[in-house]
Every structure is written in C-alpha cells, then in structure tokens.
Amino acid sequence: MNLPAIDIPVQLPFEVPLLVHPIFVHFAIAIPVIVFLLEIANIKARNRAVSVTSLFLMTLALLVYAGAFFSGKADGSHAYDALSAAAQEELGFHKLLGTYLVYAMGILFVLKLLAMLVKKPWARDFFLAMLLIFIGVTFKQAKDGGELVYKYGVNVAAAQAGTEAHEATAPAAGEQEAVEESGEEAAPAAEAPAEEKSEPAATEPAGHEEAAPAEESGAHEATPATESVEEATHEAVQEAAEAVEEKAEEATEAAQEAAHEAEEAAQEATEAAHEATEAATEAVEHTAPTDSSEHEAPAGH
C-alpha cells in the first residue's frame, strides 16, 4: 500500500521517554471499539447520557492517539539504526499509517459533534460507518506493530545487544589480524634461540641415567608394601570363608534337629491313632453281645 507522505508538524517542548508507546496503543485499540458498541446500544435507547459518554471517550481517544504517535516516533528513532533494511521499511510504513490514524481520529471527533448537533439518523449512521472503517484500519496497524516487535525485534534488548556486539567485534578482529601478522614476522627471529637451546638439551640423558637407580630403589621399596596388602587381603578372605562354613554347619545341625523332632512327633501321632483304633474296636465288641441277648429273650417266653 502506497500512501502519500504526511507528518504532524508539531515539536514537543520536552523529550518523550522511551518504551511508553505500548501503554498508549492498548487504549488506542480499545476506545474506538467501546464507542462503537455504545453507539449501537444507543440506537434504540436514545439516551443522551450515553451519547455524551461517547463524546467524552472520543475526546480521550484524541489525546491517546497523539500520545501513541509521539511515543512511537521516539521509540522508532531509537531503534532505527539497529534494524535491517526490511525492518526499517516496515517501521516507516507503520509511522505513516499512524499519522493518518491521528488525523482520522480528529475527523471522527468532528463527525460525532455534528451527529449530536444535527440529531438525524443519517448523521449517526454515517459516523458509525466511518468509525467501523477506522477500527478495521486500527486493527491492521496493531498487527503491523506486533510484527515489528516479534518478527523484527524493534526495541528488543536481545536484538540491540546483538547489533552492539557485532559492532564491537569488528575492531577486535582487525587487532587480531595485526597480531597474527606480527607473529609471522617474529617467527624467523625465534628460530635461532631455539637452536641454541637445543644444544644443552643433549646433556639430559646423563641426568636421566642418574635418576634411574633412584626410581628402581623406589620400586623395590614399594614391593614389600604391596605384598603385605596382598597377605592381609588373603587372610581376610580365609576368615570370611571360615565364618561362612561355620554358619552353614550350624544351619545344617538346626535342620537335622528339626527333622528329628518332626519324626518323633509323627511317631507319637501314629501311636495315638493306633490306640484310638483299638479303643474303637473294643467298644464295638462290647456292644455286640447285648444286642444278641435282646433278640433271644422274646423267643424263650
């Protein structure tokens, strides 16, 4: 969308603080929507208090849009140099469309006044139609502003820090290249001292030969200590094995005793059952003659 370039030729007598633009834009989006809803609700109600409230909100919207313009101008100027070419172009269009919205809000304010003075349905309807178009453009402006922050990183600390780090590393890279060049020049000069130092190094094997017996003696001293550790470990293993064998023998004896007691208990139970069987047999034998005598008595009579 190509729009003619316009601006608001007003210079504020004070410096606008940074990062207050988000405070204004939320009200700039909400107030026109609230006014539209009030006007729709007042079509049948025809309450003058609602119409006056709508006019008050339009006056407040004029101040909010002016604050959003100047605060956005300050934030955009602060972030412009740190942005890419695409982000700068997007930011320029965002500023231009915001300028149009400020003028459009002034026109809407005049239309609202005329609708209240004329008191005709067509004046009110024309104001509502213009307000609805204004709300649509405002939503588009809000979407573009969100892309500037979340897509291009306008006034985001991480993006600005990355730009500053890139600018700071450029001189450091030049210094590193200079150091590398000076190091290459100094390399031939360092070769001669290195050769001189290599001659004394030839006498080192003698020192190593002297140190060899000392190392061997240390190894012999370490051998008895290793043997004592192995003996102690072997003794500990034997003691542990003996303890395990003792425990196993005790467990075996306990199991044998338990088995012997179980056998004795089984024998006692068998004997008791045998005695019970004999007692039952004797009881049956004692009852048999009595029954026969009872049957014989009637026959003799």
VMD Tcl script that draws the C-alpha trace (Angstrom):
set ca {
  {0.00 0.00 0.00}
  {1.48 3.32 -1.13}
  {0.23 6.35 0.80}
  {1.23 9.98 0.30}
  {3.81 11.01 2.86}
  {2.39 13.25 5.57}
  {3.56 14.29 9.02}
  {2.39 16.14 12.10}
  {4.37 19.40 12.19}
  {4.43 19.68 15.98}
  {7.55 19.74 18.15}
  {7.01 18.90 21.79}
  {8.81 21.13 24.32}
  {10.04 18.09 26.24}
  {11.72 14.79 25.43}
  {9.38 11.83 25.20}
  {10.57 8.89 27.37}
  {11.28 5.60 25.67}
  {9.13 2.45 25.81}
  {5.85 4.16 26.76}
  {4.34 3.52 23.32}
  {2.85 0.13 24.38}
  {0.89 1.93 27.13}
  {-0.90 4.17 24.62}
  {-1.57 1.61 21.89}
  {-3.76 -0.61 24.06}
  {-6.13 2.29 24.77}
  {-5.94 3.37 21.11}
  {-7.35 -0.02 20.11}
  {-9.94 -0.38 22.88}
  {-11.55 3.09 23.00}
  {-12.92 3.16 19.40}
  {-14.42 -0.31 19.91}
  {-16.13 0.82 23.14}
  {-17.52 3.93 21.42}
  {-18.90 1.82 18.56}
  {-20.65 -0.55 20.98}
  {-22.13 2.34 22.95}
  {-23.46 3.96 19.80}
  {-25.04 0.69 18.62}
  {-26.69 0.17 22.00}
  {-27.95 3.78 21.99}
  {-29.76 3.47 18.64}
  {-32.93 2.25 20.39}
  {-32.27 3.67 23.85}
  {-31.65 7.24 22.59}
  {-30.16 8.16 25.94}
  {-28.34 11.50 25.88}
  {-26.06 10.44 28.75}
  {-24.74 7.56 26.60}
  {-24.12 9.96 23.71}
  {-22.24 12.37 25.99}
  {-20.16 9.48 27.34}
  {-19.31 8.52 23.76}
  {-18.21 12.10 23.05}
  {-16.02 12.08 26.16}
  {-14.37 8.84 25.03}
  {-13.73 10.36 21.58}
  {-12.01 13.31 23.26}
  {-9.91 10.93 25.32}
  {-9.10 8.97 22.14}
  {-7.71 12.16 20.53}
  {-5.22 12.53 23.39}
  {-4.37 8.80 23.33}
  {-3.66 8.79 19.60}
  {-1.46 11.87 19.91}
  {0.47 10.18 22.73}
  {0.78 6.95 20.71}
  {2.16 8.91 17.73}
  {4.85 10.85 19.60}
  {5.89 7.92 21.80}
  {6.09 5.65 18.78}
  {8.15 8.24 16.95}
  {10.63 8.34 19.84}
  {10.89 4.55 20.09}
  {11.25 4.16 16.33}
  {14.03 6.75 16.11}
  {15.89 4.99 18.92}
  {15.68 1.57 17.25}
  {16.02 2.58 13.58}
  {19.80 2.24 13.22}
  {19.84 -1.27 14.71}
  {17.26 -2.65 12.25}
  {17.65 -4.39 8.93}
  {16.56 -2.76 5.68}
  {13.25 -4.69 5.62}
  {12.51 -3.73 9.22}
  {13.29 -0.07 8.52}
  {10.87 -0.08 5.60}
  {8.16 -1.70 7.73}
  {8.76 0.80 10.51}
  {8.45 3.71 8.08}
  {5.06 2.48 6.83}
  {3.90 1.91 10.40}
  {4.72 5.51 11.26}
  {2.96 6.83 8.14}
  {-0.23 4.85 8.79}
  {-0.19 6.00 12.41}
  {-0.05 9.61 11.23}
  {-3.15 9.03 9.08}
  {-4.94 7.49 12.06}
  {-4.28 10.58 14.20}
  {-5.84 12.83 11.57}
  {-8.70 10.36 11.08}
  {-9.47 10.41 14.80}
  {-9.78 14.18 14.63}
  {-12.22 13.84 11.73}
  {-14.26 11.26 13.67}
  {-14.43 13.62 16.62}
  {-15.89 16.33 14.36}
  {-18.38 13.86 12.89}
  {-19.53 12.90 16.38}
  {-20.11 16.53 17.26}
  {-22.10 17.05 14.06}
  {-24.22 13.97 14.72}
  {-25.09 15.28 18.19}
  {-25.96 18.73 16.81}
  {-27.99 17.57 13.78}
  {-29.78 14.78 15.67}
  {-30.61 12.97 12.45}
  {-30.35 9.19 11.89}
  {-28.30 9.60 8.71}
  {-25.65 11.65 10.58}
  {-25.38 8.99 13.25}
  {-25.24 6.18 10.69}
  {-22.52 7.95 8.70}
  {-20.48 8.40 11.88}
  {-20.87 4.69 12.73}
  {-19.80 3.62 9.25}
  {-16.67 5.79 9.37}
  {-15.92 4.57 12.90}
  {-16.19 0.94 11.80}
  {-13.72 1.51 8.93}
  {-11.42 3.31 11.36}
  {-11.50 0.31 13.74}
  {-10.54 -2.05 10.90}
  {-7.53 0.09 9.95}
  {-6.56 0.33 13.63}
  {-6.52 -3.47 13.90}
  {-4.28 -3.63 10.84}
  {-1.95 -1.07 12.43}
  {-1.86 -3.12 15.65}
  {-0.94 -6.26 13.70}
  {1.92 -4.44 11.96}
  {3.17 -3.14 15.28}
  {3.22 -6.66 16.70}
  {5.26 -7.86 13.72}
  {7.77 -5.06 14.26}
  {8.39 -6.31 17.79}
  {8.12 -10.10 17.44}
  {9.42 -10.51 13.89}
  {11.99 -7.72 13.50}
  {12.89 -7.19 17.18}
  {12.25 -3.44 17.33}
  {13.43 -2.13 20.71}
  {14.06 -5.68 21.92}
  {17.12 -5.77 24.16}
  {18.45 -9.02 22.67}
  {18.41 -7.61 19.11}
  {20.11 -4.39 20.16}
  {22.70 -6.32 22.17}
  {23.47 -8.46 19.13}
  {23.99 -5.37 16.98}
  {26.24 -3.75 19.55}
  {28.25 -6.98 19.93}
  {28.71 -7.15 16.16}
  {29.97 -3.58 16.08}
  {32.32 -4.26 18.99}
  {33.80 -7.39 17.44}
  {34.76 -5.62 14.20}
  {37.70 -3.66 15.72}
  {38.74 -6.73 17.72}
  {39.00 -8.75 14.52}
  {41.27 -6.12 12.98}
  {43.52 -6.18 16.03}
  {43.71 -9.98 15.88}
  {44.81 -9.87 12.23}
  {47.54 -7.37 13.12}
  {48.76 -9.62 15.92}
  {48.87 -12.62 13.57}
  {50.93 -10.65 11.02}
  {53.42 -9.52 13.68}
  {53.68 -13.11 14.91}
  {54.60 -14.33 11.42}
  {57.36 -11.70 11.21}
  {58.76 -12.69 14.58}
  {58.86 -16.41 13.73}
  {62.29 -16.37 11.90}
  {63.85 -14.47 14.78}
  {62.64 -17.08 17.23}
  {64.20 -19.97 15.31}
  {67.81 -19.06 16.24}
  {67.33 -19.06 20.04}
  {65.50 -22.36 19.67}
  {68.56 -23.94 18.06}
  {70.82 -22.61 20.82}
  {68.54 -24.04 23.45}
  {68.61 -27.45 21.78}
  {72.35 -27.94 22.50}
  {72.10 -28.06 26.32}
  {69.24 -30.46 25.90}
  {71.70 -33.10 24.69}
  {73.13 -33.46 28.21}
  {69.82 -34.55 29.65}
  {70.32 -38.34 29.20}
  {73.10 -38.33 31.81}
  {70.76 -36.88 34.34}
  {68.21 -39.48 33.41}
  {70.73 -42.25 33.95}
  {71.45 -40.92 37.43}
  {67.80 -40.78 38.25}
  {67.18 -44.34 37.05}
  {68.67 -46.12 40.15}
  {66.62 -43.91 42.41}
  {63.48 -44.95 40.57}
  {64.46 -48.64 40.80}
  {65.08 -48.34 44.55}
  {61.69 -46.72 44.96}
  {60.11 -49.60 43.07}
  {61.87 -52.12 45.37}
  {60.65 -50.22 48.42}
  {57.13 -50.32 47.11}
  {57.19 -54.11 46.58}
  {57.03 -55.16 50.32}
  {54.11 -52.84 50.89}
  {52.24 -54.47 48.00}
  {52.98 -57.94 49.35}
  {51.71 -57.03 52.83}
  {48.48 -55.76 51.33}
  {48.02 -58.98 49.38}
  {48.64 -61.08 52.52}
  {46.13 -59.07 54.51}
  {43.57 -59.47 51.75}
  {44.18 -63.23 51.59}
  {43.77 -63.59 55.37}
  {40.56 -61.60 55.31}
  {39.19 -63.85 52.55}
  {40.09 -67.00 54.52}
  {38.44 -65.68 57.68}
  {35.31 -64.84 55.77}
  {35.22 -68.33 54.22}
  {35.63 -69.98 57.64}
  {32.84 -67.87 59.08}
  {30.55 -68.88 56.22}
  {31.36 -72.56 56.76}
  {30.59 -72.30 60.49}
  {27.26 -70.67 59.76}
  {26.46 -73.36 57.21}
  {27.25 -76.13 59.71}
  {25.09 -74.53 62.37}
  {22.23 -74.24 59.92}
  {22.63 -77.89 58.90}
  {22.55 -79.05 62.54}
  {19.47 -76.98 63.23}
  {17.74 -78.50 60.20}
  {18.62 -82.02 61.33}
  {17.29 -81.38 64.82}
  {14.08 -80.01 63.38}
  {13.69 -83.07 61.14}
  {14.31 -85.43 64.12}
  {11.69 -83.64 66.19}
  {9.25 -83.85 63.30}
  {9.81 -87.63 63.06}
  {9.20 -88.08 66.76}
  {6.03 -86.06 66.56}
  {4.86 -88.17 63.61}
  {5.53 -91.38 65.55}
  {3.61 -90.11 68.54}
  {0.71 -89.19 66.31}
  {0.77 -92.67 64.74}
  {0.73 -94.33 68.14}
  {-2.13 -92.16 69.28}
  {-4.12 -93.07 66.18}
  {-3.40 -96.77 66.76}
  {-4.62 -96.51 70.34}
  {-7.75 -94.75 69.23}
  {-8.42 -97.52 66.70}
  {-8.05 -100.22 69.36}
  {-10.38 -98.39 71.70}
  {-13.00 -98.15 68.98}
  {-12.68 -101.85 68.24}
  {-13.16 -102.82 71.89}
  {-16.24 -100.62 72.11}
  {-17.78 -102.36 69.11}
  {-17.07 -105.83 70.63}
  {-18.73 -104.92 73.96}
  {-21.91 -103.77 72.29}
  {-22.39 -106.88 70.12}
  {-23.48 -109.47 72.90}
  {-26.01 -107.10 74.32}
  {-27.83 -106.89 71.06}
  {-27.99 -110.71 70.71}
  {-29.44 -111.17 74.20}
  {-32.21 -108.74 73.45}
  {-33.26 -110.78 70.41}
  {-33.20 -114.14 72.29}
  {-35.45 -113.05 75.19}
  {-38.72 -112.91 73.31}
  {-38.17 -116.35 71.80}
  {-37.90 -118.15 75.23}
  {-41.10 -116.51 76.52}
}
mol new
graphics top color blue
foreach p $ca { graphics top sphere $p radius 0.5 }
foreach p [lrange $ca 0 end-1] q [lrange $ca 1 end] { graphics top cylinder $p $q radius 0.2 }
display resetview
